[in-house]
Amino acid sequence: MRFRKRDEAGRRTRDILRSRCVDDHPQSFTVMFHPVPEEHFYSYPNKYQYRIPVTGPSNDAVLRVVSRTIAKLNQEHMDVAAVGMYAINLTNSRLWPLQTPETVDVKLYAFKYQKEEVPVTFPLRLLPYTNSLTADRIQVRMPGGTWETLENSIVKQAAKWNPFWPIESQQKWWAKNGKHFELMRLPIEVRHNIYRQAMGGVFFPKIAEMDGRGPEPFLSVQPFLGSWLGISADCSKWKTPSAKYMSRNLLLVSKKVRQETLSAVWVGTTKRFTEPLVLEKCADTPLPPHPHWLTSIHLDMTLFDLFRIFEVNVNPTLHFGSSGGHVYGSILVNMPSLKSLEISVNCPRELEEGRKPDHNPWKIFREESQQHPNMEVKPCFKVAVDWMLMGAFPYIKGIPHVELLGAVKTSLKQKWGYILSQAYVERDRDEEFRSFRWEEEVEELALEGHVITQAPPCTCASSCVRWQMGTIPFDEDD
C-alpha cells in the first residue's frame, strides 16, 4: 500500500492541532499532552499508530465507574455500541475519595474510539458532598465549556464520532446486547419484501444452458457479461459487471425461510432483460421455477434491440412486421401470466457520454455497409420511440399494465398510455369497433417514405441529440 507525505504520524497529528473546530479541541489537547515521539514523527500508519503511554493509578475508582457506565450504555444505545469506546487515565492524581466534602477537583481522562487514531480528552469532576461514587455524581466538561453528566456526555460524543451507517451500527449494537431480529413474527408480506431486498432487489434472469450448466433459469443481481449485441466484455469498454450471485445466507437459516425466500424472489418480482435472446430462452424454458415467475418484465435494451423485438424495420425504408427473420415480439403475446411490462429507453445524454452503448439501426447500418460514411446516425428520439411503440402495439396491447421509462417525451407517454389502456379495454371487440386502427396508422407512416440513409431529423425545441459540453439535459416536456 502506498502512502503520501501527509500520512506521516507527525503530519497527521499536526492537522489535528491546526483544526479550528471546537469539536476537535479534545483531540488537539490529547496531542499536546502526549506528542508523537520524535523517532516516529515520519512513520506511516503501517509502522506506527498513535498511542498514549500508560499513566495513572491502576486501581482508579473513577475509571472503573466510567468503564462500567460505558459497558451499560453499550447495551442501551446504538451509537455507543458502534463507536467502540474505552477510557484511559492521563494523570496520576485521584478524584476519589474527596479530600474534604466541599472539594471540587478536576482530572483528565482520554476516551479512545474504535475508528479514531487519536483519543479525545475531557476533564472530569465529582459533585461536591459526594458520599458514594456513582455515575450520576460524575460530570464531564464538553467542548464549549458546559458540564454534562457522565452518561449524557458519552451518548452525545458517541453520536458525533460514530463513523458507521445505521445498519452497521445496529449490527454492532445487537452483537453486544444479544438482541435478535424476530423475522418470523412479521407478516408474510413484510417478510417477502425483506427477502427480496436481502437477495439483491433487482434480478436479471439467465438460462444456465447458455453457460453449459443445464436448462434451468437462474437469477443474478447484475447484468451479465456481453449482454449488448454479443460484445465481448473482456475487450469492450461497454462491458458490464460480472454476474454477482445472490447472497445465499437466507437460504441456510431454516427450511421455512428458504421456502419463503425462493417464493418471494421467483414470484412477484420484476425480471430485467438486457438482450432479446435471454428473454426468449427464459420464456421458452421447459423447466420454469414457477408457472407465474414472469408476471412482471423490464426491458432495458438498446434502441436497436427494441426495434428488433417489435419488428420495426428501417432498411431500406420504414415498414412494420416480420421481415422473414426471428419474431421476438410474439414471446410477449404467448405469456398469459404477464401482467406488467416496463420499457426503458436509454437517455441520449448517457449514450453521448459513453455510459451506455449507442446502438441504433442507422448507426449499425452505416458500420456494416460502409457506403454512406457521412450519413446522419442520430435519430430524433421522439420520432424513433414513437415508431418503436407503433411496432410494439400488436404485441403489448393485451398486457394490463405497460409503463414507459427513460428518455420518453411526456407527450408520447400520454399518447401511448391512452392508446394502450383503450386497447386493453377493447381487447374483446371486433377490429372495426376499436378506437385505434393500427393498420391504417402503419400504412400512413410507410407512405411517408423514410429511408435508412437518413435518420429522422430532430425538430424538438431542445435537441434530443445535440449537446453543448454535456450540459443540456434531455427535455421530456418540450
C-alpha positions as CSV (number, residue, x, y, z in Angstrom):
1,M,0.0,0.0,0.0
2,R,1.4,3.4,-1.0
3,F,1.3,6.3,1.4
4,R,1.7,10.1,0.9
5,K,3.7,12.6,2.9
6,R,0.7,13.8,4.7
7,D,0.2,10.2,6.0
8,E,3.2,10.6,8.3
9,A,2.4,10.4,12.0
10,G,3.7,13.9,12.6
11,R,1.7,15.4,9.8
12,R,-1.4,13.5,10.8
13,T,-1.3,15.0,14.3
14,R,-0.3,18.4,13.1
15,D,-3.5,18.6,11.1
16,I,-5.5,17.9,14.3
17,L,-3.6,20.7,16.1
18,R,-4.4,23.1,13.3
19,S,-8.1,22.4,13.3
20,R,-10.2,25.4,14.5
21,C,-13.3,23.5,15.1
22,V,-14.4,23.5,18.7
23,D,-15.4,19.8,18.5
24,D,-11.8,18.9,17.6
25,H,-10.2,20.6,20.6
26,P,-10.4,17.4,22.8
27,Q,-8.2,15.6,20.2
28,S,-5.9,18.6,19.9
29,F,-5.4,18.6,23.7
30,T,-4.5,14.9,23.6
31,V,-1.8,15.5,21.1
32,M,-0.4,18.5,23.1
33,F,-0.4,16.4,26.2
34,H,1.3,13.4,24.6
35,P,3.1,14.4,21.4
36,V,4.2,11.9,18.8
37,P,7.7,10.6,19.8
38,E,10.5,12.0,17.6
39,E,11.5,8.6,16.3
40,H,8.0,8.0,14.9
41,F,7.4,11.5,13.5
42,Y,7.9,10.4,9.9
43,S,6.4,6.9,10.3
44,Y,3.5,5.8,8.1
45,P,0.3,4.2,9.5
46,N,1.5,0.7,8.8
47,K,4.6,1.3,11.1
48,Y,3.2,3.4,13.9
49,Q,-0.3,4.2,15.3
50,Y,-0.7,7.0,17.9
51,R,-0.8,5.7,21.4
52,I,-0.9,7.2,24.9
53,P,1.8,5.9,27.4
54,V,0.3,4.1,30.4
55,T,0.0,6.5,33.3
56,G,-2.1,7.0,36.4
57,P,-3.0,4.5,39.1
58,S,-4.3,1.1,38.0
59,N,-6.9,1.0,40.8
60,D,-8.6,4.3,39.9
61,A,-12.2,4.1,41.2
62,V,-13.5,6.7,38.9
63,L,-12.0,4.9,35.9
64,R,-13.8,1.7,37.0
65,V,-17.2,3.6,37.2
66,V,-16.6,5.1,33.7
67,S,-15.8,1.7,32.3
68,R,-18.9,0.2,33.9
69,T,-21.0,3.1,32.5
70,I,-19.7,2.5,29.0
71,A,-20.5,-1.2,29.3
72,K,-24.0,-0.4,30.4
73,L,-24.6,2.1,27.6
74,N,-23.3,-0.5,25.1
75,Q,-26.5,-2.4,25.9
76,E,-28.8,0.6,25.7
77,H,-27.5,3.0,23.0
78,M,-26.7,2.0,19.4
79,D,-24.1,4.8,18.8
80,V,-22.1,3.9,22.0
81,A,-22.0,0.2,21.0
82,A,-20.9,1.0,17.4
83,V,-18.2,3.6,18.2
84,G,-16.4,1.1,20.5
85,M,-15.0,3.4,23.1
86,Y,-13.0,2.9,26.3
87,A,-11.4,5.3,28.9
88,I,-7.7,5.9,29.6
89,N,-6.0,7.6,32.6
90,L,-4.0,10.7,31.7
91,T,-2.7,11.9,35.0
92,N,-1.5,10.4,38.3
93,S,-3.9,12.4,40.5
94,R,-7.0,10.9,42.1
95,L,-10.6,12.2,42.2
96,W,-11.8,9.8,44.8
97,P,-12.1,9.8,47.7
98,L,-12.7,13.5,48.2
99,Q,-10.1,15.2,50.4
100,T,-12.9,17.3,52.0
101,P,-16.7,17.2,51.4
102,E,-16.6,20.5,49.6
103,T,-13.7,19.6,47.3
104,V,-14.1,20.1,43.6
105,D,-11.1,18.6,41.9
106,V,-10.7,18.0,38.1
107,K,-8.9,15.2,36.4
108,L,-8.2,14.4,32.7
109,Y,-9.3,11.2,31.1
110,A,-9.0,10.2,27.4
111,F,-11.7,8.3,25.5
112,K,-10.5,6.1,22.6
113,Y,-12.9,5.4,19.8
114,Q,-12.5,2.4,17.5
115,K,-12.1,4.2,14.2
116,E,-10.2,7.2,15.6
117,E,-6.4,7.1,15.9
118,V,-6.1,9.9,18.4
119,P,-8.3,9.7,21.6
120,V,-10.3,12.7,22.8
121,T,-9.5,14.2,26.2
122,F,-12.2,15.5,28.7
123,P,-11.9,16.9,32.2
124,L,-13.9,15.0,34.7
125,R,-15.0,16.2,38.2
126,L,-17.1,14.9,41.1
127,L,-20.0,16.9,42.5
128,P,-19.2,18.3,46.0
129,Y,-20.5,16.4,49.0
130,T,-20.4,13.1,47.2
131,N,-20.8,10.3,49.7
132,S,-20.9,7.3,47.2
133,L,-19.2,7.1,43.9
134,T,-21.8,6.6,41.2
135,A,-22.1,7.7,37.5
136,D,-24.7,10.4,38.3
137,R,-22.1,12.1,40.6
138,I,-19.5,12.4,37.8
139,Q,-19.6,15.4,35.4
140,V,-17.7,15.9,32.1
141,R,-16.7,19.2,30.6
142,M,-17.9,19.2,27.0
143,P,-16.5,21.3,24.1
144,G,-17.8,24.8,24.6
145,G,-17.5,24.8,28.4
146,T,-20.7,23.2,29.6
147,W,-20.7,20.4,32.2
148,E,-22.7,17.3,31.4
149,T,-23.4,14.1,33.4
150,L,-21.2,11.2,32.5
151,E,-23.9,9.2,30.7
152,N,-25.2,12.2,28.7
153,S,-21.6,13.1,27.6
154,I,-20.8,9.6,26.5
155,V,-24.0,9.3,24.4
156,K,-23.5,12.8,22.8
157,Q,-19.9,12.1,21.9
158,A,-20.7,8.6,20.6
159,A,-23.3,10.1,18.3
160,K,-20.8,12.6,17.0
161,W,-17.9,10.2,16.4
162,N,-19.9,7.2,15.1
163,P,-18.5,6.6,11.6
164,F,-20.9,3.8,10.7
165,W,-24.1,3.7,8.8
166,P,-27.3,3.0,10.8
167,I,-27.4,-0.7,9.6
168,E,-23.8,-1.3,10.6
169,S,-24.3,0.4,13.9
170,Q,-27.4,-1.7,14.6
171,Q,-25.5,-4.9,13.9
172,K,-22.7,-3.9,16.3
173,W,-25.2,-2.9,18.9
174,W,-27.1,-6.2,18.7
175,A,-23.9,-8.2,18.8
176,K,-23.2,-6.6,22.2
177,N,-26.6,-6.8,23.8
178,G,-27.6,-10.2,22.4
179,K,-30.8,-8.9,20.7
180,H,-32.1,-10.7,17.6
181,F,-34.3,-9.7,14.8
182,E,-37.6,-11.6,15.1
183,L,-38.2,-12.2,11.5
184,M,-40.9,-14.8,11.7
185,R,-43.1,-12.6,13.8
186,L,-43.6,-10.2,10.9
187,P,-46.5,-10.5,8.5
188,I,-45.7,-12.7,5.4
189,E,-46.0,-9.7,3.1
190,V,-43.3,-7.8,5.1
191,R,-41.1,-10.8,5.2
192,H,-41.3,-11.2,1.4
193,N,-40.1,-7.6,0.9
194,I,-37.2,-8.2,3.3
195,Y,-36.2,-11.4,1.4
196,R,-36.2,-9.5,-1.9
197,Q,-34.1,-6.7,-0.6
198,A,-31.7,-9.1,1.1
199,M,-31.3,-11.1,-2.1
200,G,-30.4,-8.0,-4.2
201,G,-33.7,-6.3,-5.1
202,V,-33.1,-6.2,-8.9
203,F,-33.0,-9.5,-10.8
204,F,-31.5,-10.3,-14.2
205,P,-32.6,-13.8,-15.3
206,K,-30.4,-16.0,-17.5
207,I,-30.6,-19.6,-18.7
208,A,-28.0,-21.9,-17.4
209,E,-27.7,-23.9,-20.7
210,M,-26.1,-20.8,-22.3
211,D,-23.2,-21.4,-19.9
212,G,-23.3,-25.2,-20.3
213,R,-24.7,-26.0,-16.8
214,G,-28.2,-27.3,-17.8
215,P,-31.5,-25.8,-18.9
216,E,-32.8,-24.3,-15.7
217,P,-33.2,-20.5,-15.3
218,F,-31.2,-18.8,-12.6
219,L,-31.0,-15.2,-11.3
220,S,-28.3,-12.6,-10.9
221,V,-28.3,-9.2,-9.3
222,Q,-26.1,-7.6,-12.1
223,P,-26.3,-7.6,-15.9
224,F,-24.3,-10.4,-17.5
225,L,-21.1,-10.0,-19.4
226,G,-21.5,-9.2,-23.1
227,S,-25.2,-8.5,-22.7
228,W,-25.3,-6.0,-25.6
229,L,-25.2,-7.3,-29.1
230,G,-22.8,-10.1,-28.2
231,I,-20.0,-7.7,-27.4
232,S,-17.2,-9.5,-25.6
233,A,-16.9,-7.9,-22.1
234,D,-13.2,-8.7,-21.9
235,C,-12.2,-6.4,-24.7
236,S,-15.0,-3.8,-24.8
237,K,-15.5,-0.6,-22.9
238,W,-19.2,-1.4,-22.8
239,K,-18.6,-4.4,-20.5
240,T,-21.0,-4.9,-17.7
241,P,-20.0,-6.1,-14.2
242,S,-19.5,-9.8,-13.7
243,A,-22.7,-11.6,-12.7
244,K,-23.0,-11.5,-8.9
245,Y,-24.9,-14.4,-7.5
246,M,-27.3,-13.5,-4.8
247,S,-26.4,-14.0,-1.1
248,R,-27.4,-17.4,-0.1
249,N,-27.3,-16.8,3.7
250,L,-31.1,-16.6,3.9
251,L,-31.4,-20.0,2.3
252,L,-29.4,-21.5,5.2
253,V,-31.4,-20.1,8.0
254,S,-34.2,-22.7,8.1
255,K,-36.3,-24.8,5.7
256,K,-39.3,-22.4,6.1
257,V,-37.2,-19.3,5.4
258,R,-35.6,-21.0,2.4
259,Q,-39.0,-21.8,1.0
260,E,-40.4,-18.3,1.6
261,T,-37.3,-16.7,0.1
262,L,-37.4,-18.7,-3.1
263,S,-41.1,-18.0,-3.4
264,A,-40.6,-14.2,-2.8
265,V,-37.7,-14.0,-5.3
266,W,-39.1,-16.0,-8.2
267,V,-42.8,-14.9,-7.9
268,G,-43.9,-11.2,-7.7
269,T,-40.6,-9.6,-8.6
270,T,-39.7,-7.7,-11.8
271,K,-37.3,-9.5,-14.0
272,R,-35.0,-7.3,-16.1
273,F,-33.7,-8.3,-19.5
274,T,-30.9,-6.6,-21.4
275,E,-31.0,-8.7,-24.6
276,P,-33.7,-10.4,-26.7
277,L,-32.0,-13.9,-26.7
278,V,-32.1,-14.2,-22.9
279,L,-35.8,-13.1,-22.9
280,E,-36.6,-15.8,-25.5
281,K,-34.7,-18.5,-23.6
282,C,-36.3,-17.7,-20.3
283,A,-39.8,-17.6,-21.8
284,D,-39.4,-20.9,-23.6
285,T,-37.6,-22.9,-20.8
286,P,-39.2,-26.3,-20.3
287,L,-38.3,-26.2,-16.6
288,P,-39.6,-22.9,-15.2
289,P,-39.1,-22.4,-11.5
290,H,-42.7,-21.4,-11.1
291,P,-45.7,-21.2,-13.6
292,H,-46.1,-17.5,-12.8
293,W,-42.4,-16.4,-12.5
294,L,-42.6,-14.0,-15.4
295,T,-45.5,-11.7,-14.3
296,S,-43.5,-8.5,-14.5
297,I,-40.8,-7.8,-17.1
298,H,-38.5,-4.8,-17.5
299,L,-36.8,-4.3,-20.9
300,D,-33.6,-2.4,-20.6
301,M,-32.2,-2.7,-24.1
302,T,-30.7,-0.6,-26.8
303,L,-32.8,1.1,-29.4
304,F,-31.6,-1.4,-32.0
305,D,-32.8,-4.3,-29.8
306,L,-36.2,-2.7,-29.2
307,F,-36.6,-2.2,-32.9
308,R,-35.6,-5.9,-33.4
309,I,-38.0,-7.2,-30.8
310,F,-41.0,-5.3,-32.1
311,E,-40.3,-5.8,-35.8
312,V,-39.7,-2.1,-36.7
313,N,-37.6,-2.2,-39.9
314,V,-36.0,0.9,-41.5
315,N,-33.9,-0.9,-44.1
316,P,-34.4,0.1,-46.9
317,T,-37.5,2.0,-45.9
318,L,-39.6,2.2,-42.8
319,H,-42.0,-0.8,-42.6
320,F,-43.5,-2.8,-39.8
321,G,-44.0,-6.6,-39.3
322,S,-41.9,-9.7,-39.9
323,S,-39.2,-9.4,-42.5
324,G,-38.5,-13.1,-42.6
325,G,-36.3,-13.1,-39.5
326,H,-37.0,-14.2,-36.0
327,V,-40.0,-12.7,-34.3
328,Y,-39.2,-11.9,-30.7
329,G,-42.4,-9.8,-30.1
330,S,-44.6,-12.9,-30.1
331,I,-42.8,-14.0,-26.9
332,L,-44.8,-11.4,-25.0
333,V,-48.1,-12.4,-26.7
334,N,-47.6,-16.0,-25.6
335,M,-47.1,-15.2,-21.9
336,P,-50.5,-15.5,-20.3
337,S,-49.1,-14.8,-16.9
338,L,-47.5,-11.4,-17.9
339,K,-49.3,-8.6,-16.1
340,S,-46.8,-5.8,-16.2
341,L,-44.3,-4.6,-18.8
342,E,-41.8,-1.8,-18.4
343,I,-39.9,-0.5,-21.5
344,S,-36.9,1.6,-20.7
345,V,-35.3,3.8,-23.4
346,N,-31.7,4.8,-22.8
347,C,-31.2,8.5,-22.3
348,P,-29.4,10.2,-25.3
349,R,-27.1,12.0,-22.8
350,E,-25.9,8.7,-21.4
351,L,-25.3,7.5,-24.9
352,E,-23.4,10.7,-25.8
353,E,-21.2,10.5,-22.7
354,G,-20.4,6.8,-23.3
355,R,-22.1,5.5,-20.2
356,K,-24.2,3.1,-22.3
357,P,-23.7,1.6,-25.7
358,D,-25.2,3.7,-28.5
359,H,-26.6,1.1,-30.8
360,N,-29.5,2.1,-33.2
361,P,-30.5,0.8,-36.6
362,W,-28.9,3.8,-38.5
363,K,-25.6,3.5,-36.8
364,I,-25.5,-0.2,-37.3
365,F,-26.3,0.2,-41.0
366,R,-23.5,2.7,-41.5
367,E,-21.0,0.5,-39.8
368,E,-22.0,-2.6,-41.8
369,S,-22.4,-1.1,-45.2
370,Q,-19.6,1.4,-45.2
371,Q,-21.1,3.0,-48.2
372,H,-22.5,6.1,-46.5
373,P,-19.8,7.3,-44.2
374,N,-21.4,10.8,-43.9
375,M,-25.0,9.8,-43.2
376,E,-26.7,11.1,-40.0
377,V,-27.0,8.3,-37.5
378,K,-28.6,10.1,-34.5
379,P,-32.4,10.0,-34.8
380,C,-34.8,12.2,-33.1
381,F,-35.7,10.2,-30.0
382,K,-39.3,11.4,-30.1
383,V,-39.8,10.0,-33.6
384,A,-37.8,6.8,-33.0
385,V,-39.6,6.0,-29.8
386,D,-42.9,6.6,-31.5
387,W,-42.0,4.2,-34.3
388,M,-40.8,1.6,-31.7
389,L,-44.2,1.8,-29.8
390,M,-46.1,1.7,-33.1
391,G,-44.3,-1.6,-33.9
392,A,-44.8,-2.8,-30.3
393,F,-48.6,-2.2,-30.3
394,P,-49.7,-5.6,-31.6
395,Y,-47.5,-7.4,-29.1
396,I,-48.3,-5.4,-26.0
397,K,-51.9,-4.3,-26.4
398,G,-53.1,-7.3,-24.3
399,I,-50.9,-6.6,-21.3
400,P,-52.8,-4.9,-18.4
401,H,-50.1,-2.5,-17.4
402,V,-47.5,-1.0,-19.7
403,E,-45.1,1.7,-18.4
404,L,-42.7,3.8,-20.5
405,L,-39.4,4.8,-18.7
406,G,-36.3,6.6,-19.5
407,A,-35.9,9.0,-22.4
408,V,-39.6,9.2,-23.5
409,K,-41.3,12.5,-24.1
410,T,-44.3,13.3,-21.9
411,S,-46.5,13.8,-24.9
412,L,-45.6,10.3,-26.1
413,K,-46.3,8.8,-22.6
414,Q,-49.7,10.4,-22.6
415,K,-50.5,9.4,-26.2
416,W,-49.5,5.8,-25.9
417,G,-50.7,5.5,-22.4
418,Y,-54.2,6.3,-23.6
419,I,-53.9,4.1,-26.7
420,L,-52.8,1.1,-24.8
421,S,-55.3,1.5,-22.0
422,Q,-58.1,1.8,-24.5
423,A,-56.8,-1.2,-26.5
424,Y,-56.8,-3.3,-23.3
425,V,-60.4,-2.3,-22.5
426,E,-61.5,-3.0,-26.1
427,R,-59.5,-6.2,-26.4
428,D,-62.6,-8.4,-26.9
429,R,-64.2,-6.1,-29.6
430,D,-64.0,-6.7,-33.3
431,E,-61.4,-4.8,-35.2
432,E,-63.8,-2.4,-36.8
433,F,-65.1,-1.3,-33.4
434,R,-61.8,-0.4,-31.9
435,S,-60.7,3.2,-31.5
436,F,-57.1,2.8,-32.6
437,R,-56.7,1.5,-36.2
438,W,-53.2,0.2,-36.2
439,E,-53.1,-1.0,-39.8
440,E,-54.2,2.5,-41.1
441,E,-51.5,4.2,-38.9
442,V,-48.8,1.9,-40.2
443,E,-49.8,2.5,-43.8
444,E,-49.6,6.2,-43.3
445,L,-46.1,6.0,-41.8
446,A,-45.0,3.8,-44.6
447,L,-46.2,6.3,-47.3
448,E,-44.0,9.0,-45.8
449,G,-41.0,7.3,-47.4
450,H,-38.4,7.2,-44.6
451,V,-35.2,5.7,-45.9
452,I,-32.4,4.1,-44.0
453,T,-29.7,6.6,-45.2
454,Q,-31.4,9.4,-43.4
455,A,-32.3,9.2,-39.7
456,P,-35.4,11.2,-38.7
457,P,-34.2,14.7,-38.0
458,C,-34.8,16.2,-34.6
459,T,-37.4,19.1,-34.5
460,C,-37.7,19.2,-30.7
461,A,-37.4,22.6,-29.0
462,S,-34.5,21.3,-27.1
463,S,-32.5,18.9,-29.4
464,C,-32.5,15.2,-28.5
465,V,-29.1,14.6,-30.0
466,R,-27.0,17.8,-29.9
467,W,-25.2,18.6,-26.7
468,Q,-23.2,21.6,-25.6
469,M,-20.4,20.1,-23.4
470,G,-22.9,17.7,-21.9
471,T,-24.7,20.4,-20.1
472,I,-28.2,20.2,-21.7
473,P,-30.4,17.5,-20.1
474,F,-32.9,15.5,-22.0
475,D,-36.1,17.6,-22.1
476,E,-39.1,15.4,-21.6
477,D,-41.7,18.2,-21.7
478,D,-40.8,20.2,-24.8
